[in-house]
Amino acid sequence: MLNVRQAAELLNVSQMTVRRWTNAGLLVCFRIGKKRERRFHLSDIQQFIEGKSPSSQTQKTFAGKADHRVALGFGGLDVPDGTHLAHLYTHLSESLGVQAFFVRQGIENKETVMVVSPQDRREKLLSAMEQDGLDVAELVRKNRLIHGSGRQSLVQMTEYISKAAASAQGRFRLIGDMSWTLQKKWSEENIRTLEEITNTRLCPGSLFLCQYSLAEFFGTQIMMALETHACALYKGKLKKNLL
């Protein structure tokens, strides 16, 4: 069996992160000895990397190439396939604009697109899509569009995303306005954990864009967003790791 250090090395994260994941029930561990030290089966680590949680044995193999670049849908910007990027925005109109272009690009690419955001903002996006000629109901029926307000717990949210990704017929892209986590009263630690888990499951055929409002997130929360994403979009410019 593996100890915490060995598990962290396999997952390419810190030992503290491994402890957080076990505390949250996301990563299976066994406690041994009087000190209740954590131990891990290699098979559980492998399942975690593949996107399987203790209560979900769903696996998804994406169609894509590691050297392929994917269009974001706005500003002529593209990123390497399998990228996890952040968008820091100051005004809601900017957030919704990026969402609209990002989603349309995914629909045009025949991808499955997932949108996670507060209900009132999501309704504005869906209304704009309808006005732009997209049949939202039909896209949902065909599983081309999945949308929701997020889940109450970290485990539920990772399950939600994993199942959505597994249901995709081809490529999968997700955009999330992370303000939903504030409405659900998530801690900064849980938000970080969700972002870190996303990083362990990135692969060709997937694209994740997480939006952070500079009017709602502050200080260490914004630093966390920058630390957990490979690149960030700010004021229309895409930069690799702003830190």
GISUL-V407935 format. One record per pair of residues at least 12 apart in sequence whose ideal C-beta (glycine too) atoms are under 10 Angstrom apart, sorted by sequence separation. I is the first residue (numbers start at 1). J is the second residue. D is the distance in whole Angstrom. If there is no record, write none. Layout:
BEGIN
i = (I I)
j = (J J)
d = (D D)
END
This chain:
BEGIN
i = (3 4 6 7 28 29 47 68 69 70 87 103 148 198 212 229 5 27 28 67 68 70 72 102 126 161 178 181 195 212 226 229 4 7 30 66 67 68 69 115 126 146 211 212 227 229 3 4 7 23 28 29 65 66 72 87 146 161 195 210 226 227 2 11 22 28 29 65 66 99 129 148 178 194 226 227 27 28 64 65 146 147 178 212 225 226 4 22 27 64 99 146 176 210 19 28 62 126 146 157 191 210 223 7 18 27 28 62 209 212 214 222 223 27 96 126 143 146 191 208 7 18 26 95 99 103 107 125 146 176 208 210 211 15 74 75 99 103 157 74 77 100 104 123 143 144 157 174 209 4 28 73 74 96 99 100 103 104 122 143 144 27 28 72 73 74 75 95 96 99 103 113 122 143 144 146 150 191 2 18 21 26 27 73 74 78 107 112 122 142 150 154 157 1 25 26 73 74 92 96 97 100 104 119 121 146 147 148 150 156 192 196 202 1 3 11 25 72 73 92 95 96 99 100 104 119 120 150 151 157 181 188 192 195 199 10 25 71 72 73 74 95 99 104 112 115 116 117 119 150 191 195 198 199 1 7 71 73 74 93 97 103 112 113 114 115 116 117 118 119 149 150 153 172 181 182 188 196 197 198 199 7 8 10 73 92 96 100 107 112 113 114 115 116 117 118 148 152 154 173 174 175 176 177 178 179 188 192 195 196 4 6 7 72 73 111 112 113 114 115 116 117 150 151 152 153 154 157 161 171 172 173 174 175 176 177 178 179 188 191 192 195 3 4 6 7 11 71 72 73 100 110 111 112 113 114 115 116 149 150 152 171 172 173 174 175 176 177 178 179 182 191 194 195 3 4 7 10 70 71 73 116 149 151 154 158 162 170 171 172 173 174 175 176 177 178 181 182 188 189 192 193 2 3 4 6 10 70 73 103 150 154 157 158 161 165 171 172 173 174 175 176 177 179 181 188 192 1 2 3 7 11 12 71 107 153 154 157 161 168 179 191 1 2 7 10 11 71 106 107 165 168 178 179 1 2 6 10 70 106 154 158 162 177 178 182 1 2 154 157 158 161 165 181 1 7 70 116 165 2 103 1 2 154 158 165 178 103 116 150 116 114 114 161 178 116 114 125 113 114 112 125 112 114 114 112 113 122 112 121 111 112 111 112 113 114 115 116 117 121 122 110 111 112 113 114 115 116 117 118 121 110 111 112 113 114 115 116 117 118 109 110 111 112 113 114 115 116 117 118 119 109 111 112 113 114 115 116 117 118 117 118 120 109 116 118 119 106 116 118 106 107 117 118 106 105 106 106 103 102 102 103 102 100 99 98 99 99 98 95 96 95 95 92 92 87 89 87 81 84 87 121 87 86 111 113 114 116 117 111 116 111 109 56 55 73 54 55 58 70 72 106 53 56 60 73 105 55 56 59 60 62 68 70 72 55 56 58 60 53 54 58 60 61 63 102 53 56 59 60 62 63 64 51 56 58 59 60 63 64 102 58 60 62 63 64 53 58 62 63 86 102 51 52 56 62 99 51 84 98 50 51 60 99 98 51 52 84 51 84 96 95 84 94 95 84 95 82 83 94 82 81 82 92 81 82 84 85 86 87 88 89 91 81 82 83 84 85 86 87 88 89 90 91 92 80 81 82 83 84 85 86 87 88 89 90 91 81 82 83 84 85 86 87 88 89 90 81 82 83 84 85 86 87 88 89 80 25 26 79 24 25 26 88 24 25 79 24 26 21 25 26 20 24 70 88 70 72 98 68 70 71 73 86 21 66 67 68 70 72 88 66 86 87 88 98 64 65 66 86 62 64 65 86 60 62 63 64 86 94 61 62 63 64 86 87 94 60 61 62 64 86 53 61 62 84 85 86 88 89 90 60 84 85 86 87 88 89 90 51 60 83 84 85 86 87 88 89 83 84 85 86 87 88 82 83 85 86 48 51 52 50 51 80 49 50 79 80 87 48 49 51 79 48 50 85 49 79 85 88 85 86 77 86 75 74 77 79 77 78 72 75 77 79 74 75 75 24 23 24 72 26 26 20 24 20 23 24 26 27 26 20 21 20 24 27 17 21 17 20 21 17 21 17 14 13 17 13 11 11 13 12 13 11 12 11 10)
j = (15 16 18 19 40 41 59 80 81 82 99 115 160 210 224 241 18 40 41 80 81 83 85 115 139 174 191 194 208 225 239 242 18 21 44 80 81 82 83 129 140 160 225 226 241 243 18 19 22 38 43 44 80 81 87 102 161 176 210 225 241 242 18 27 38 44 45 81 82 115 145 164 194 210 242 243 44 45 81 82 163 164 195 229 242 243 22 40 45 82 117 164 194 228 38 47 81 145 165 176 210 229 242 27 38 47 48 82 229 232 234 242 243 48 117 147 164 167 212 229 29 40 48 117 121 125 129 147 168 198 230 232 233 38 97 98 122 126 180 98 101 124 128 147 167 168 181 198 233 29 53 98 99 121 124 125 128 129 147 168 169 53 54 98 99 100 101 121 122 125 129 139 148 169 170 172 176 217 29 45 48 53 54 100 101 105 134 139 149 169 177 181 184 29 53 54 101 102 120 124 125 128 132 147 149 174 175 176 178 184 220 224 230 30 32 40 54 101 102 121 124 125 128 129 133 148 149 179 180 186 210 217 221 224 228 40 55 101 102 103 104 125 129 134 142 145 146 147 149 180 221 225 228 229 32 38 102 104 105 124 128 134 143 144 145 146 147 148 149 150 180 181 184 203 212 213 219 227 228 229 230 39 40 42 105 124 128 132 139 144 145 146 147 148 149 150 180 184 186 205 206 207 208 209 210 211 220 224 227 228 37 39 40 105 106 144 145 146 147 148 149 150 183 184 185 186 187 190 194 204 205 206 207 208 209 210 211 212 221 224 225 228 37 38 40 41 45 105 106 107 134 144 145 146 147 148 149 150 183 184 186 205 206 207 208 209 210 211 212 213 216 225 228 229 38 39 42 45 105 106 108 151 184 186 189 193 197 205 206 207 208 209 210 211 212 213 216 217 223 224 227 228 38 39 40 42 46 106 109 139 186 190 193 194 197 201 207 208 209 210 211 212 213 215 217 224 228 38 39 40 44 48 49 108 144 190 191 194 198 205 216 228 39 40 45 48 49 109 144 145 203 206 216 217 40 41 45 49 109 145 193 197 201 216 217 221 41 42 194 197 198 201 205 221 42 48 111 157 206 44 145 44 45 197 201 208 221 147 160 194 161 160 161 208 225 164 164 175 164 165 164 177 165 167 168 167 168 177 168 177 168 169 169 170 171 172 173 174 175 179 180 169 170 171 172 173 174 175 176 177 180 170 171 172 173 174 175 176 177 178 170 171 172 173 174 175 176 177 178 179 180 171 173 174 175 176 177 178 179 180 180 181 183 173 180 182 183 171 181 183 172 173 183 184 173 173 174 175 173 173 174 175 175 175 175 175 176 177 177 175 177 177 179 177 179 175 177 176 171 174 177 211 178 178 205 207 208 210 211 206 211 207 207 155 155 173 155 156 159 171 173 207 155 158 162 175 207 158 159 162 163 165 171 173 175 159 160 162 164 158 159 163 165 166 168 207 159 162 165 166 168 169 170 158 163 165 166 167 170 171 209 166 168 170 171 172 162 167 171 172 195 211 161 162 166 172 209 162 195 209 162 163 172 211 211 165 166 198 166 199 211 211 201 211 212 202 213 201 202 213 202 202 203 213 203 204 206 207 208 209 210 211 213 204 205 206 207 208 209 210 211 212 213 214 215 204 205 206 207 208 209 210 211 212 213 214 215 206 207 208 209 210 211 212 213 214 215 207 208 209 210 211 212 213 214 215 207 153 154 207 153 154 155 217 154 155 209 155 158 154 158 159 154 158 204 222 205 207 233 204 206 207 209 222 158 203 204 205 207 209 225 204 224 225 226 236 203 204 205 225 202 204 205 226 201 203 204 205 227 235 203 204 205 206 228 229 236 203 204 205 207 229 197 205 206 228 229 230 232 233 234 205 229 230 231 232 233 234 235 197 206 229 230 231 232 233 234 235 230 231 232 233 234 235 230 231 233 234 197 200 201 200 201 230 200 201 230 231 238 200 201 203 231 201 203 238 203 233 239 242 240 241 233 242 233 233 236 238 237 238 233 236 238 240 236 237 238 189 189 190 238 193 194 189 193 190 193 194 196 197 197 192 193 193 197 200 192 196 193 196 197 196 200 197 196 196 200 197 196 197 199 199 200 199 200 200 200)
d = (9 9 10 10 7 9 9 7 7 9 9 6 7 8 9 8 9 8 7 8 4 7 8 9 10 7 7 8 9 5 10 9 5 9 9 8 8 9 9 10 9 9 9 9 9 10 10 7 9 10 9 8 10 7 10 9 10 9 7 7 7 10 10 8 6 4 10 6 7 7 9 9 9 9 5 6 7 9 5 10 9 10 9 10 10 5 9 9 8 7 7 5 9 9 7 8 9 9 10 10 9 7 10 8 8 10 8 8 9 9 9 10 8 5 9 7 9 8 10 9 8 8 8 8 8 7 9 8 9 10 10 10 9 10 7 9 9 10 10 6 10 10 10 10 6 9 9 9 8 8 9 8 10 7 9 6 10 8 6 8 9 9 5 8 10 9 8 7 10 5 7 8 8 7 10 9 8 9 9 10 8 6 8 8 4 10 7 10 7 9 9 10 9 9 9 8 4 7 10 6 10 6 7 10 9 9 10 10 9 10 10 10 9 7 10 10 7 7 5 7 10 6 9 7 10 9 10 10 9 9 10 9 9 7 7 9 9 10 6 8 9 9 9 7 9 7 9 8 5 4 7 7 8 8 8 8 10 6 8 10 9 9 6 7 8 7 7 9 6 10 6 7 9 10 10 9 10 9 10 9 8 9 10 8 3 8 7 7 7 6 5 4 4 6 7 8 9 6 8 10 8 9 8 10 6 8 7 5 9 6 8 10 5 7 7 8 8 7 7 8 7 8 8 7 9 9 9 9 9 9 7 7 7 8 7 8 6 8 6 7 9 4 7 5 8 10 7 6 10 9 10 8 10 7 9 8 10 5 7 6 9 5 5 4 5 5 5 5 5 6 6 8 9 7 7 8 9 5 9 10 8 9 8 10 9 9 10 8 7 8 7 7 8 7 9 8 10 8 10 9 8 9 9 6 8 9 9 9 9 9 8 5 10 7 9 8 8 9 8 9 7 10 8 9 9 6 6 10 7 8 9 7 10 9 6 8 9 6 8 8 5 9 4 4 6 9 7 8 9 7 10 9 9 8 6 8 9 8 8 9 6 6 8 10 7 9 6 6 6 9 9 9 9 10 8 9 9 8 7 9 8 10 7 9 9 10 9 9 8 10 8 9 7 9 8 9 5 9 10 8 7 9 8 10 9 7 9 8 4 6 7 7 9 7 9 7 10 7 8 7 9 8 6 7 8 7 8 8 7 7 9 6 4 5 5 4 6 4 4 10 8 8 6 8 8 7 8 7 9 6 9 6 5 9 8 8 8 9 7 5 6 10 10 8 6 9 9 8 9 6 9 10 10 10 5 8 9 9 8 7 10 7 5 10 6 8 10 7 10 10 9 6 9 9 9 8 9 10 9 10 9 10 10 9 9 10 9 9 8 9 10 8 10 9 7 9 8 10 9 8 9 8 7 8 8 10 10 10 5 9 9 8 10 8 10 7 10 6 9 6 10 6 5 10 9 9 6 6 10 4 8 9 9 9 7 9 7 8 6 6 6 4 7 8 7 10 7 9 7 10 9 10 9 8 9 7 9 5 8 8 10 10 8 8 7 7 10 6 8 6 10 5 9 9 9 6 7 10 7 9 5 9 5 8 9 5 9 8 10 6 10 6 9 5 7 9 8 7 8 7 8 7 8 9 9 9 7 6 6 5 6 5 4 5 6 5 8 8 7 7 8 7 8 7 8 7 7 7 9 9 8 10 6 10 6 9 10 9 7 7 9 8 6 9 5 5 9 7 6 9 10 10 10 9 9 7 9 8 8 7 9 10 10 9 10 9 9 9 5 7 7 5 10 9 8 9 7 6 10 5 10 3 9 7 9 5 8 3 10 9 8 6 5 7 8 9 9 9 10 2 9 4 9 8 6 8 5 9 6 8 9 9 6 6 8 7 7 8 8 9 9 9 6 5 4 4 5 9 6 9 6 7 8 8 9 7 6 9 8 9 10 10 5 8 6 8 8 9 9 7 7 9 7 9 10 8 10 10 10 9 9 10 8 9 9 9 9 7 9 9 8 6 5 10 8 8 8 9 9 7 8 7 9 7 6 9 9 10 10 9 7 8 6 5 9 10 8 8 7 8 7 6 9 9 9 6 10 9 9 10 8 8 7 10 7 6 10)
END
